[in-house]
């Protein structure tokens, strides 16, 4: 997801609409068991903050992710079901965790951290919200590279306040593999070796 710069957020309300219902293939009993194990492991980890200094917990979570990835190795996860507003549950990505942990230093609080994907339009927005109204987001172009891999390239970044907007220079490109996907959650490994677990948000984020 997005790499960010320190800032002081000023409010602007993001726009939310209800998403259309998306139907995925029914998960197997074994994948449901492995998924629940993963969700139980990350449930008390404060989106990954608690995992940073706990290598034993991290190893358990990575093992649960690898078990799901093994089950889904032949599945296609880059189709239409990838398009959604995804909400962060847990990650190892240091930039995101820094913002989550330190947003109060900039006079704000971190709200939902999102990844908004539209496969048909070939776009991805990495979004950090600051309730009640602030938002920082990075736009990316994406291209499906294989059954599970998507390439991305950042194209622009915006820090937005209630009555102002500051464009920031984007930087970076790479890929991510969606190693597990159903109609509730998505599990990702990326080019840097980071992990991401997200669920489908109960709303659709739009600029």
C-alpha positions as YAML, in Angstrom:
chain: A
units: angstrom
residues:
- id: 1
  name: UNK
  ca: [0.00, 0.00, 0.00]
- id: 2
  name: UNK
  ca: [0.99, 3.63, 0.06]
- id: 3
  name: UNK
  ca: [4.26, 5.07, 1.28]
- id: 4
  name: UNK
  ca: [3.49, 8.30, 3.11]
- id: 5
  name: UNK
  ca: [5.18, 11.47, 4.32]
- id: 6
  name: UNK
  ca: [4.61, 13.12, 7.73]
- id: 7
  name: UNK
  ca: [1.80, 15.67, 7.71]
- id: 8
  name: UNK
  ca: [-0.92, 17.36, 9.72]
- id: 9
  name: UNK
  ca: [-4.33, 16.21, 8.50]
- id: 10
  name: UNK
  ca: [-7.21, 18.65, 8.13]
- id: 11
  name: UNK
  ca: [-10.75, 17.29, 7.63]
- id: 12
  name: UNK
  ca: [-12.56, 16.54, 4.44]
- id: 13
  name: UNK
  ca: [-15.32, 13.98, 4.26]
- id: 14
  name: UNK
  ca: [-14.69, 10.94, 2.05]
- id: 15
  name: UNK
  ca: [-17.59, 9.76, -0.07]
- id: 16
  name: UNK
  ca: [-19.08, 6.38, 0.78]
- id: 17
  name: UNK
  ca: [-21.67, 4.41, -1.18]
- id: 18
  name: UNK
  ca: [-23.00, 0.91, -0.70]
- id: 19
  name: UNK
  ca: [-21.18, -1.69, -2.86]
- id: 20
  name: UNK
  ca: [-22.94, -4.14, -5.12]
- id: 21
  name: UNK
  ca: [-23.08, -7.70, -3.80]
- id: 22
  name: UNK
  ca: [-20.17, -9.80, -5.05]
- id: 23
  name: UNK
  ca: [-20.38, -13.56, -5.23]
- id: 24
  name: UNK
  ca: [-17.27, -15.77, -5.04]
- id: 25
  name: UNK
  ca: [-16.79, -19.49, -5.20]
- id: 26
  name: UNK
  ca: [-17.75, -21.20, -1.95]
- id: 27
  name: UNK
  ca: [-14.68, -21.87, 0.19]
- id: 28
  name: UNK
  ca: [-13.93, -25.42, 1.26]
- id: 29
  name: UNK
  ca: [-14.25, -26.61, 4.84]
- id: 30
  name: UNK
  ca: [-10.47, -26.73, 5.13]
- id: 31
  name: UNK
  ca: [-10.00, -23.19, 3.81]
- id: 32
  name: UNK
  ca: [-12.67, -21.96, 6.20]
- id: 33
  name: UNK
  ca: [-10.81, -23.62, 9.07]
- id: 34
  name: UNK
  ca: [-7.48, -22.09, 8.01]
- id: 35
  name: UNK
  ca: [-9.09, -18.69, 7.46]
- id: 36
  name: UNK
  ca: [-10.65, -18.70, 10.93]
- id: 37
  name: UNK
  ca: [-7.32, -19.67, 12.44]
- id: 38
  name: UNK
  ca: [-5.71, -16.67, 10.72]
- id: 39
  name: UNK
  ca: [-8.47, -14.30, 11.82]
- id: 40
  name: UNK
  ca: [-8.16, -15.53, 15.40]
- id: 41
  name: UNK
  ca: [-4.40, -14.94, 15.34]
- id: 42
  name: UNK
  ca: [-4.64, -11.37, 14.05]
- id: 43
  name: UNK
  ca: [-7.78, -10.37, 15.95]
- id: 44
  name: UNK
  ca: [-5.96, -8.83, 18.91]
- id: 45
  name: UNK
  ca: [-2.93, -7.47, 17.03]
- id: 46
  name: UNK
  ca: [-4.14, -3.88, 16.46]
- id: 47
  name: UNK
  ca: [-3.71, -4.12, 12.68]
- id: 48
  name: UNK
  ca: [-0.14, -5.37, 13.15]
- id: 49
  name: UNK
  ca: [1.17, -2.95, 15.77]
- id: 50
  name: UNK
  ca: [1.26, -5.66, 18.44]
- id: 51
  name: UNK
  ca: [3.03, -8.10, 16.12]
- id: 52
  name: UNK
  ca: [6.05, -5.91, 15.40]
- id: 53
  name: UNK
  ca: [7.90, -6.92, 18.58]
- id: 54
  name: UNK
  ca: [6.52, -10.44, 18.85]
- id: 55
  name: UNK
  ca: [8.40, -12.77, 16.48]
- id: 56
  name: UNK
  ca: [6.61, -15.83, 17.82]
- id: 57
  name: UNK
  ca: [3.20, -14.37, 16.97]
- id: 58
  name: UNK
  ca: [4.48, -13.20, 13.60]
- id: 59
  name: UNK
  ca: [5.71, -16.68, 12.75]
- id: 60
  name: UNK
  ca: [2.32, -18.16, 13.68]
- id: 61
  name: UNK
  ca: [0.49, -15.65, 11.48]
- id: 62
  name: UNK
  ca: [2.83, -16.19, 8.53]
- id: 63
  name: UNK
  ca: [2.35, -19.96, 8.90]
- id: 64
  name: UNK
  ca: [-1.43, -19.48, 8.79]
- id: 65
  name: UNK
  ca: [-1.07, -17.33, 5.67]
- id: 66
  name: UNK
  ca: [1.17, -19.91, 4.01]
- id: 67
  name: UNK
  ca: [-1.37, -22.64, 4.77]
- id: 68
  name: UNK
  ca: [-4.09, -20.62, 3.02]
- id: 69
  name: UNK
  ca: [-1.74, -19.87, 0.13]
- id: 70
  name: UNK
  ca: [-1.01, -23.58, -0.33]
- id: 71
  name: UNK
  ca: [-4.73, -24.34, -0.54]
- id: 72
  name: UNK
  ca: [-5.29, -21.58, -3.10]
- id: 73
  name: UNK
  ca: [-2.18, -21.97, -5.22]
- id: 74
  name: UNK
  ca: [-4.16, -22.95, -8.35]
- id: 75
  name: UNK
  ca: [-6.98, -20.44, -7.90]
- id: 76
  name: UNK
  ca: [-7.52, -17.29, -9.97]
- id: 77
  name: UNK
  ca: [-7.64, -14.22, -7.72]
- id: 78
  name: UNK
  ca: [-7.17, -11.42, -10.26]
- id: 79
  name: UNK
  ca: [-10.67, -11.43, -11.75]
- id: 80
  name: UNK
  ca: [-13.70, -9.29, -11.02]
- id: 81
  name: UNK
  ca: [-13.93, -10.36, -7.36]
- id: 82
  name: UNK
  ca: [-10.68, -8.49, -6.70]
- id: 83
  name: UNK
  ca: [-12.52, -5.22, -7.36]
- id: 84
  name: UNK
  ca: [-13.67, -3.85, -4.00]
- id: 85
  name: UNK
  ca: [-12.98, -1.44, -1.18]
- id: 86
  name: UNK
  ca: [-10.69, -3.52, 1.03]
- id: 87
  name: UNK
  ca: [-10.16, -2.55, 4.69]
- id: 88
  name: UNK
  ca: [-6.96, -3.32, 6.57]
- id: 89
  name: UNK
  ca: [-7.13, -5.98, 9.28]
- id: 90
  name: UNK
  ca: [-3.42, -6.72, 9.67]
- id: 91
  name: UNK
  ca: [-0.12, -6.01, 7.94]
- id: 92
  name: UNK
  ca: [3.64, -6.07, 8.30]
- id: 93
  name: UNK
  ca: [4.07, -2.94, 6.13]
- id: 94
  name: UNK
  ca: [6.12, -0.49, 8.20]
- id: 95
  name: UNK
  ca: [4.84, 2.69, 6.51]
- id: 96
  name: UNK
  ca: [1.24, 1.91, 7.32]
- id: 97
  name: UNK
  ca: [2.04, 0.86, 10.86]
- id: 98
  name: UNK
  ca: [4.03, 4.06, 11.43]
- id: 99
  name: UNK
  ca: [1.05, 6.21, 10.41]
- id: 100
  name: UNK
  ca: [-1.39, 4.15, 12.49]
- id: 101
  name: UNK
  ca: [0.83, 4.39, 15.55]
- id: 102
  name: UNK
  ca: [1.89, 8.04, 15.22]
- id: 103
  name: UNK
  ca: [-1.06, 9.89, 13.69]
- id: 104
  name: UNK
  ca: [-1.75, 11.55, 17.04]
- id: 105
  name: UNK
  ca: [1.57, 13.40, 16.73]
- id: 106
  name: UNK
  ca: [0.05, 15.24, 13.77]
- id: 107
  name: UNK
  ca: [-3.13, 16.17, 15.62]
- id: 108
  name: UNK
  ca: [-5.32, 13.41, 14.24]
- id: 109
  name: UNK
  ca: [-6.27, 9.74, 14.55]
- id: 110
  name: UNK
  ca: [-5.96, 7.01, 11.95]
- id: 111
  name: UNK
  ca: [-9.28, 5.61, 10.78]
- id: 112
  name: UNK
  ca: [-9.82, 2.92, 8.17]
- id: 113
  name: UNK
  ca: [-6.84, 2.08, 5.99]
- id: 114
  name: UNK
  ca: [-8.12, 0.99, 2.60]
- id: 115
  name: UNK
  ca: [-7.07, -0.47, -0.70]
- id: 116
  name: UNK
  ca: [-9.60, 0.35, -3.40]
- id: 117
  name: UNK
  ca: [-9.25, -1.77, -6.54]
- id: 118
  name: UNK
  ca: [-11.08, -1.66, -9.86]
- id: 119
  name: UNK
  ca: [-9.71, -4.38, -12.14]
- id: 120
  name: UNK
  ca: [-11.81, -3.27, -15.12]
- id: 121
  name: UNK
  ca: [-10.58, 0.31, -14.93]
- id: 122
  name: UNK
  ca: [-7.04, -0.88, -14.04]
- id: 123
  name: UNK
  ca: [-6.74, 1.43, -11.05]
- id: 124
  name: UNK
  ca: [-5.89, 1.07, -7.38]
- id: 125
  name: UNK
  ca: [-6.10, 3.67, -4.62]
- id: 126
  name: UNK
  ca: [-4.23, 3.22, -1.35]
- id: 127
  name: UNK
  ca: [-6.16, 5.28, 1.21]
- id: 128
  name: UNK
  ca: [-5.57, 6.34, 4.80]
- id: 129
  name: UNK
  ca: [-8.55, 8.03, 6.45]
- id: 130
  name: UNK
  ca: [-8.47, 10.39, 9.44]
- id: 131
  name: UNK
  ca: [-11.95, 10.66, 10.98]
- id: 132
  name: UNK
  ca: [-14.08, 12.53, 10.92]
- id: 133
  name: UNK
  ca: [-13.01, 13.93, 7.56]
- id: 134
  name: UNK
  ca: [-9.32, 13.75, 6.58]
- id: 135
  name: UNK
  ca: [-7.80, 11.58, 3.86]
- id: 136
  name: UNK
  ca: [-4.50, 10.81, 2.18]
- id: 137
  name: UNK
  ca: [-4.44, 8.63, -0.88]
- id: 138
  name: UNK
  ca: [-2.10, 7.37, -3.57]
- id: 139
  name: UNK
  ca: [-3.38, 6.47, -7.02]
- id: 140
  name: UNK
  ca: [-1.86, 3.61, -9.01]
- id: 141
  name: UNK
  ca: [-2.23, 2.05, -12.41]
- id: 142
  name: UNK
  ca: [-2.45, -1.74, -12.30]
- id: 143
  name: UNK
  ca: [-2.10, -4.59, -14.76]
- id: 144
  name: UNK
  ca: [-2.96, -8.25, -14.21]
- id: 145
  name: UNK
  ca: [0.24, -10.24, -14.67]
- id: 146
  name: UNK
  ca: [-0.95, -13.78, -13.86]
- id: 147
  name: UNK
  ca: [-3.67, -15.74, -12.09]
- id: 148
  name: UNK
  ca: [-2.65, -14.23, -8.74]
- id: 149
  name: UNK
  ca: [-0.23, -11.38, -9.49]
- id: 150
  name: UNK
  ca: [-1.01, -7.73, -10.16]
- id: 151
  name: UNK
  ca: [1.65, -5.20, -11.17]
- id: 152
  name: UNK
  ca: [1.22, -1.62, -9.97]
- id: 153
  name: UNK
  ca: [2.82, 1.77, -10.53]
- id: 154
  name: UNK
  ca: [2.05, 4.83, -8.41]
- id: 155
  name: UNK
  ca: [0.81, 7.75, -10.52]
- id: 156
  name: UNK
  ca: [-0.17, 10.50, -8.06]
- id: 157
  name: UNK
  ca: [-0.67, 11.23, -4.38]
- id: 158
  name: UNK
  ca: [-2.99, 13.66, -2.61]
- id: 159
  name: UNK
  ca: [-3.23, 15.00, 0.93]
- id: 160
  name: UNK
  ca: [-6.68, 16.52, 1.23]
- id: 161
  name: UNK
  ca: [-8.17, 18.82, 3.84]
- id: 162
  name: UNK
  ca: [-11.58, 20.39, 4.31]
- id: 163
  name: UNK
  ca: [-10.92, 23.33, 2.04]
- id: 164
  name: UNK
  ca: [-7.57, 22.50, 0.46]
- id: 165
  name: UNK
  ca: [-5.66, 19.79, -1.37]
- id: 166
  name: UNK
  ca: [-1.92, 19.24, -1.68]
- id: 167
  name: UNK
  ca: [-0.55, 17.05, -4.47]
- id: 168
  name: UNK
  ca: [2.52, 15.03, -3.51]
- id: 169
  name: UNK
  ca: [5.00, 13.28, -5.81]
- id: 170
  name: UNK
  ca: [4.25, 9.57, -6.12]
- id: 171
  name: UNK
  ca: [7.04, 7.06, -6.19]
- id: 172
  name: UNK
  ca: [7.29, 3.31, -6.48]
- id: 173
  name: UNK
  ca: [6.12, 0.35, -8.45]
- id: 174
  name: UNK
  ca: [6.03, -3.37, -7.93]
- id: 175
  name: UNK
  ca: [3.63, -6.28, -7.65]
- id: 176
  name: UNK
  ca: [1.45, -8.12, -5.17]
- id: 177
  name: UNK
  ca: [0.07, -11.66, -5.11]
- id: 178
  name: UNK
  ca: [-3.40, -12.29, -3.77]
- id: 179
  name: UNK
  ca: [-2.79, -15.74, -2.30]
- id: 180
  name: UNK
  ca: [-6.30, -16.14, -0.89]
- id: 181
  name: UNK
  ca: [-9.59, -14.52, -1.84]
- id: 182
  name: UNK
  ca: [-13.20, -15.16, -0.91]
- id: 183
  name: UNK
  ca: [-16.28, -12.98, -0.48]
- id: 184
  name: UNK
  ca: [-15.12, -11.86, 2.98]
- id: 185
  name: UNK
  ca: [-11.33, -11.48, 3.08]
- id: 186
  name: UNK
  ca: [-8.24, -11.22, 0.93]
- id: 187
  name: UNK
  ca: [-4.66, -12.21, 1.83]
- id: 188
  name: UNK
  ca: [-1.65, -10.70, 0.04]
- id: 189
  name: UNK
  ca: [2.10, -11.11, -0.25]
- id: 190
  name: UNK
  ca: [4.02, -8.37, -2.04]
- id: 191
  name: UNK
  ca: [7.32, -7.62, -3.76]
- id: 192
  name: UNK
  ca: [8.95, -6.51, -0.50]
- id: 193
  name: UNK
  ca: [8.00, -9.67, 1.37]
- id: 194
  name: UNK
  ca: [5.27, -7.90, 3.34]
- id: 195
  name: UNK
  ca: [1.91, -9.44, 4.20]
- id: 196
  name: UNK
  ca: [-1.54, -7.90, 4.13]
- id: 197
  name: UNK
  ca: [-4.90, -9.19, 5.39]
- id: 198
  name: UNK
  ca: [-7.96, -7.16, 4.46]
- id: 199
  name: UNK
  ca: [-11.72, -7.57, 4.50]
- id: 200
  name: UNK
  ca: [-14.41, -6.19, 2.22]
- id: 201
  name: UNK
  ca: [-15.48, -2.87, 3.71]
- id: 202
  name: UNK
  ca: [-19.22, -2.33, 4.26]
- id: 203
  name: UNK
  ca: [-18.99, 0.73, 2.00]
- id: 204
  name: UNK
  ca: [-17.32, 1.80, -1.23]
- id: 205
  name: UNK
  ca: [-14.73, 4.56, -0.96]
- id: 206
  name: UNK
  ca: [-14.65, 7.14, -3.75]
- id: 207
  name: UNK
  ca: [-12.54, 10.25, -4.14]
...
